[in-house]
Amino acid sequence: QVQLVESGGGLVQPGGSLRLSCATSGSIFSIYTMGWYRQAPGKQRELVATLARDGRTSYSFSVKDRFTISRDNAKNTIYLQMNSLKPEDTAVYYCNADGSRLTIPRQYWGQGTQVTVSS
């Protein structure tokens, strides 16, 4: 029912910036908490940022003050603005729609987009 498509990943130098986009299949922000996760090779997938239905945001300590999650309701799109990128930010980034509080809990994932921070 819900489709998520990420874009915007790529290769960037340390200190550079990227903006990831997650296009959704409809107006889902009133139902789902949106989030960005990332997974590096050999590591567990970790939560990067969340955007709740009421607009509240949260960030992992490692990206706080560098990354910003936002949404464009008209475009049904979630963004992750990443500034001051570090090599340790290298990972596959996934968009997530979390409907854990629904009567029938459900969750959706995008296909992922690679972010590589390197000189």
N, CA, C and O of each residue as an XYZ file, in Angstrom:
476
protein
N       0.820     -1.202      0.000
C       0.000      0.000      0.000
C       0.860      1.260      0.000
O       0.614      2.187     -0.772
N       1.859      1.289      0.861
C       2.749      2.431      0.961
C       4.064      2.098      0.274
O       4.687      1.074      0.555
N       4.470      2.969     -0.619
C       5.752      2.836     -1.286
C       6.635      4.028     -0.953
O       6.179      5.171     -0.938
N       7.890      3.747     -0.691
C       8.871      4.765     -0.348
C      10.044      4.640     -1.308
O      10.580      3.549     -1.501
N      10.437      5.744     -1.902
C      11.523      5.740     -2.871
C      12.529      6.811     -2.496
O      12.228      8.004     -2.541
N      13.732      6.373     -2.124
C      14.789      7.308     -1.751
C      15.579      7.744     -2.972
O      15.656      7.036     -3.976
N      16.161      8.923     -2.861
C      17.072      9.429     -3.871
C      17.992     10.451     -3.221
O      17.735     10.909     -2.108
N      19.055     10.804     -3.915
C      19.945     11.849     -3.452
C      21.267     11.375     -2.894
O      22.131     12.193     -2.578
N      21.444     10.076     -2.765
C      22.704      9.567     -2.264
C      23.817      9.729     -3.277
O      23.576     10.051     -4.441
N      25.034      9.503     -2.823
C      26.174      9.621     -3.699
C      27.464      9.735     -2.930
O      27.521      9.467     -1.730
N      28.498     10.136     -3.638
C      29.822     10.317     -3.060
C      30.044     11.786     -2.746
O      29.812     12.656     -3.585
N      30.494     12.049     -1.536
C      30.745     13.419     -1.109
C      31.998     13.447     -0.248
O      32.302     12.476      0.445
N      32.715     14.547     -0.290
C      33.912     14.699      0.517
C      33.568     15.028      1.965
O      32.512     15.600      2.236
N      34.441     14.673      2.890
C      34.210     15.068      4.283
C      33.978     16.571      4.392
O      34.665     17.374      3.760
N      33.004     16.924      5.201
C      32.626     18.313      5.352
C      31.575     18.778      4.368
O      31.041     19.880      4.503
N      31.272     17.957      3.382
C      30.291     18.310      2.384
C      28.870     18.049      2.839
O      28.622     17.663      3.982
N      27.947     18.268      1.923
C      26.526     18.140      2.231
C      25.805     17.331      1.171
O      26.202     17.308      0.006
N      24.753     16.677      1.585
C      23.838     15.980      0.703
C      22.433     16.141      1.237
O      22.227     16.280      2.442
N      21.473     16.122      0.340
C      20.082     16.082      0.739
C      19.425     14.843      0.165
O      19.342     14.670     -1.051
N      18.962     13.991      1.055
C      18.237     12.802      0.653
C      16.750     13.097      0.591
O      16.222     13.862      1.398
N      16.087     12.490     -0.363
C      14.650     12.631     -0.507
C      13.991     11.274     -0.421
O      14.558     10.267     -0.845
N      12.810     11.253      0.121
C      12.007     10.042      0.192
C      10.609     10.382     -0.285
O       9.828     11.007      0.433
N      10.306      9.970     -1.490
C       8.981     10.200     -2.051
C       8.042      9.094     -1.597
O       8.356      7.911     -1.724
N       6.905      9.477     -1.073
C       5.924      8.516     -0.596
C       4.780      8.392     -1.586
O       4.603      9.237     -2.464
N       4.012      7.336     -1.432
C       2.943      7.030     -2.370
C       1.651      7.774     -2.098
O       0.672      7.595     -2.823
N       1.628      8.605     -1.066
C       0.435      9.346     -0.747
C       0.610     10.185      0.498
O       1.715     10.323      1.021
N      -0.486     10.739      0.963
C      -0.483     11.556      2.168
C      -0.551     10.645      3.385
O      -1.635     10.275      3.836
N       0.601     10.293      3.904
C       0.675      9.333      4.994
C       1.168      9.939      6.293
O       1.209      9.249      7.312
N       1.541     11.202      6.286
C       2.206     11.788      7.442
C       1.292     11.938      8.643
O       1.774     12.058      9.769
N      -0.004     11.934      8.433
C      -0.934     12.000      9.550
C      -1.118     10.651     10.228
O      -1.722     10.563     11.297
N      -0.602      9.613      9.612
C      -0.781      8.252     10.105
C       0.521      7.654     10.614
O       0.537      6.960     11.631
N       1.599      7.921      9.915
C       2.874      7.281     10.197
C       3.900      8.258     10.743
O       3.945      9.427     10.359
N       4.709      7.754     11.638
C       5.930      8.449     12.004
C       6.989      8.121     10.955
O       7.236      6.954     10.650
N       7.599      9.147     10.416
C       8.598      8.957      9.374
C       9.993      8.954      9.986
O      10.241      9.583     11.014
N      10.880      8.244      9.339
C      12.230      8.183      9.864
C      13.252      7.850      8.804
O      12.931      7.351      7.726
N      14.479      8.139      9.140
C      15.626      7.730      8.352
C      16.499      6.817      9.194
O      16.810      7.118     10.347
N      16.882      5.716      8.611
C      17.810      4.773      9.209
C      19.025      4.636      8.312
O      19.001      5.037      7.149
N      20.073      4.074      8.857
C      21.240      3.785      8.036
C      21.888      2.490      8.505
O      21.756      2.083      9.659
N      22.585      1.862      7.581
C      23.263      0.619      7.880
C      24.587      0.562      7.139
O      24.634      0.627      5.910
N      25.648      0.440      7.897
C      26.972      0.270      7.340
C      27.292     -1.215      7.273
O      26.721     -1.997      8.033
N      28.194     -1.624      6.379
C      28.547     -3.038      6.268
C      28.994     -3.623      7.602
O      29.841     -3.050      8.289
N      28.423     -4.759      7.959
C      28.791     -5.428      9.187
C      28.204     -4.835     10.443
O      28.509     -5.295     11.543
N      27.367     -3.821     10.303
C      26.779     -3.174     11.461
C      25.258     -3.280     11.416
O      24.659     -3.472     10.358
N      24.662     -3.151     12.576
C      23.216     -3.185     12.686
C      22.617     -1.892     12.153
O      23.212     -0.821     12.276
N      21.455     -2.001     11.571
C      20.761     -0.812     11.116
C      20.418      0.073     12.309
O      19.916     -0.407     13.326
N      20.690      1.351     12.176
C      20.476      2.270     13.280
C      19.568      3.418     12.873
O      19.538      3.842     11.718
N      18.845      3.895     13.843
C      17.973      5.039     13.633
C      18.795      6.314     13.567
O      19.671      6.544     14.402
N      18.511      7.138     12.575
C      19.207      8.397     12.395
C      18.350      9.573     12.839
O      18.804     10.424     13.604
N      17.121      9.621     12.362
C      16.237     10.737     12.666
C      14.793     10.309     12.498
O      14.484      9.432     11.692
N      13.914     10.930     13.260
C      12.489     10.673     13.137
C      11.727     11.984     13.061
O      12.170     13.014     13.568
N      10.581     11.920     12.421
C       9.666     13.052     12.327
C       8.282     12.534     12.647
O       7.669     11.824     11.851
N       7.796     12.899     13.824
C       6.508     12.423     14.283
C       5.368     13.159     13.599
O       5.572     14.175     12.934
N       4.183     12.637     13.772
C       3.010     13.226     13.132
C       2.749     14.656     13.576
O       2.214     15.459     12.813
N       3.126     14.976     14.806
C       2.929     16.317     15.321
C       4.075     17.263     14.981
O       4.079     18.416     15.413
N       5.039     16.785     14.215
C       6.140     17.618     13.799
C       7.382     17.541     14.659
O       8.413     18.118     14.311
N       7.302     16.845     15.768
C       8.473     16.697     16.622
C       9.534     15.862     15.925
O       9.228     14.893     15.231
N      10.766     16.247     16.117
C      11.887     15.539     15.526
C      12.795     14.977     16.597
O      12.829     15.469     17.725
N      13.521     13.954     16.238
C      14.532     13.399     17.114
C      15.699     12.935     16.256
O      15.535     12.603     15.082
N      16.877     12.917     16.865
C      18.089     12.572     16.143
C      18.989     11.712     17.007
O      18.993     11.826     18.233
N      19.742     10.862     16.360
C      20.781     10.160     17.084
C      21.859     11.159     17.475
O      22.045     12.182     16.817
N      22.555     10.853     18.542
C      23.567     11.775     19.038
C      24.637     12.058     17.980
O      25.146     13.175     17.893
N      24.969     11.063     17.193
C      26.059     11.197     16.238
C      25.753     12.172     15.102
O      26.677     12.661     14.452
N      24.485     12.462     14.852
C      24.132     13.352     13.749
C      23.464     14.632     14.213
O      23.225     15.534     13.412
N      23.167     14.717     15.480
C      22.488     15.894     16.006
C      23.288     17.156     15.693
O      24.510     17.179     15.839
N      22.598     18.191     15.267
C      23.153     19.489     14.883
C      23.811     19.475     13.508
O      24.276     20.511     13.033
N      23.853     18.315     12.870
C      24.382     18.225     11.513
C      23.312     17.841     10.500
O      23.327     18.318      9.366
N      22.390     16.984     10.906
C      21.334     16.513     10.023
C      20.008     17.142     10.406
O      19.776     17.469     11.570
N      19.142     17.308      9.420
C      17.809     17.835      9.657
C      16.791     17.037      8.860
O      16.912     16.902      7.642
N      15.798     16.514      9.544
C      14.712     15.822      8.870
C      13.545     16.788      8.710
O      13.236     17.553      9.624
N      12.909     16.753      7.567
C      11.794     17.641      7.295
C      10.845     16.974      6.311
O      11.141     15.911      5.765
N       9.721     17.603      6.095
C       8.750     17.061      5.155
C       8.099     18.179      4.366
O       8.009     19.319      4.822
N       7.651     17.829      3.186
C       6.875     18.708      2.337
C       5.544     18.008      2.110
O       5.455     17.064      1.325
N       4.524     18.470      2.791
C       3.226     17.810      2.720
C       2.639     17.844      1.309
O       2.014     16.880      0.866
N       2.840     18.947      0.617
C       2.291     19.074     -0.724
C       2.921     18.080     -1.685
O       2.263     17.597     -2.607
N       4.189     17.775     -1.470
C       4.901     16.857     -2.353
C       4.953     15.438     -1.814
O       5.490     14.543     -2.467
N       4.399     15.227     -0.628
C       4.434     13.903      0.008
C       5.856     13.359      0.079
O       6.112     12.195     -0.229
N       6.760     14.216      0.487
C       8.174     13.878      0.464
C       8.834     14.204      1.797
O       8.573     15.245      2.401
N       9.685     13.302      2.237
C      10.509     13.478      3.423
C      11.942     13.744      2.980
O      12.425     13.150      2.016
N      12.612     14.636      3.688
C      13.984     14.978      3.357
C      14.899     14.725      4.543
O      14.481     14.764      5.700
N      16.137     14.471      4.227
C      17.181     14.446      5.235
C      18.327     15.301      4.722
O      19.081     14.882      3.843
N      18.453     16.489      5.268
C      19.552     17.369      4.930
C      20.748     16.996      5.785
O      20.671     17.028      7.013
N      21.844     16.646      5.151
C      23.032     16.193      5.845
C      24.169     17.169      5.579
O      24.608     17.331      4.441
N      24.634     17.807      6.621
C      25.729     18.758      6.529
C      26.916     18.267      7.337
O      26.788     17.385      8.187
N      28.068     18.849      7.060
C      29.293     18.500      7.780
C      29.500     16.999      7.833
O      29.763     16.431      8.894
N      29.379     16.371      6.691
C      29.449     14.920      6.631
C      30.824     14.397      7.011
O      31.853     15.007      6.719
N      30.807     13.257      7.665
C      32.016     12.597      8.137
C      32.116     11.213      7.507
O      31.100     10.646      7.105
N      33.319     10.662      7.413
C      33.451      9.307      6.864
C      32.581      8.284      7.584
O      32.085      7.351      6.953
N      32.390      8.438      8.874
C      31.575      7.496      9.623
C      30.089      7.590      9.293
O      29.302      6.764      9.754
N      29.699      8.582      8.505
C      28.329      8.662      8.030
C      28.083      7.757      6.830
O      26.943      7.602      6.392
N      29.134      7.165      6.303
C      29.007      6.281      5.154
C      28.119      5.090      5.491
O      28.381      4.360      6.446
N      27.078      4.903      4.706
C      26.121      3.826      4.950
C      25.069      3.844      3.854
O      25.008      4.768      3.042
N      24.253      2.817      3.847
C      23.034      2.838      3.057
C      21.952      3.448      3.929
O      21.726      3.005      5.055
N      21.293      4.453      3.410
C      20.263      5.160      4.149
C      18.889      4.724      3.667
O      18.620      4.664      2.467
N      18.026      4.422      4.631
C      16.696      3.915      4.340
C      15.625      4.839      4.898
O      15.730      5.323      6.025
N      14.622      5.070      4.116
C      13.439      5.789      4.559
C      12.466      4.794      5.184
O      12.326      3.665      4.713
N      11.802      5.224      6.239
C      10.911      4.343      6.976
C       9.611      5.047      7.325
O       9.602      6.222      7.690
N       8.525      4.318      7.208
C       7.218      4.769      7.675
C       6.764      3.806      8.750
O       6.576      2.618      8.487
N       6.588      4.307      9.952
C       6.306      3.480     11.122
C       4.849      3.654     11.537
O       4.432      4.729     11.967
N       4.100      2.594     11.402
C       2.712      2.580     11.844
C       2.493      1.637     13.003
O       1.493      0.920     13.045
N       3.411      1.630     13.933
C       3.356      0.698     15.062
C       2.115      0.875     15.922
O       1.653     -0.079     16.547
N       1.574      2.081     15.959
C       0.415      2.361     16.796
C      -0.910      2.089     16.105
O      -1.964      2.284     16.711
N      -0.891      1.655     14.888
C      -2.114      1.298     14.191
C      -2.733      0.053     14.798
O      -2.046     -0.750     15.429
N      -4.033     -0.100     14.602
C      -4.717     -1.284     15.111
C      -4.034     -2.559     14.624
O      -3.850     -3.512     15.381
N      -3.669     -2.556     13.368
C      -2.825     -3.601     12.804
C      -1.478     -2.966     12.509
O      -1.323     -2.299     11.486
N      -0.507     -3.159     13.378
C       0.784     -2.496     13.189
C       1.409     -2.835     11.846
O       1.348     -3.974     11.385
N       2.002     -1.844     11.237
C       2.667     -2.056      9.962
C       3.811     -1.068      9.807
O       3.824     -0.004     10.426
N       4.750     -1.433      8.985
C       5.930     -0.631      8.774
C       6.402     -0.822      7.333
O       6.321     -1.919      6.782
N       6.894      0.255      6.735
C       7.336      0.214      5.352
C       8.740      0.779      5.239
O       9.136      1.664      5.997
N       9.483      0.248      4.277
C      10.856      0.649      4.037
C      11.074      0.980      2.573
O      10.470      0.377      1.686
N      11.940      1.936      2.337
C      12.398      2.194      0.991
C      13.508      1.229      0.614
O      13.910      0.385      1.415
N      13.996      1.359     -0.605
C      15.015      0.437     -1.103
C      16.421      0.788     -0.635
O      17.330     -0.037     -0.728
N      16.604      1.986     -0.141
C      17.892      2.432      0.334
C      18.668      3.207     -0.715
O      18.526      2.972     -1.915
N      19.483      4.123     -0.250
C      20.365      4.878     -1.122
C      21.733      4.994     -0.462
O      21.839      5.278      0.731
N      22.766      4.773     -1.248
C      24.126      4.733     -0.720
C      24.678      6.138     -0.542
O      24.606      6.971     -1.445
N      25.225      6.380      0.632
C      25.949      7.615      0.923
C      27.379      7.242      1.278
O      27.616      6.480      2.215
N      28.322      7.778      0.532
C      29.729      7.512      0.782
C      30.450      8.832      1.011
O      30.424      9.721      0.159
N      31.085      8.951      2.154
C      31.827     10.156      2.510
C      33.308      9.809      2.492
O      33.794      9.077      3.354
N      34.008     10.329      1.521
C      35.410      9.978      1.341
C      36.102     11.033      0.498
O      35.481     11.705     -0.325
N      37.400     11.163      0.720
C      38.209     12.048     -0.100
C      38.612     11.382     -1.400
O      39.303     11.992     -2.217
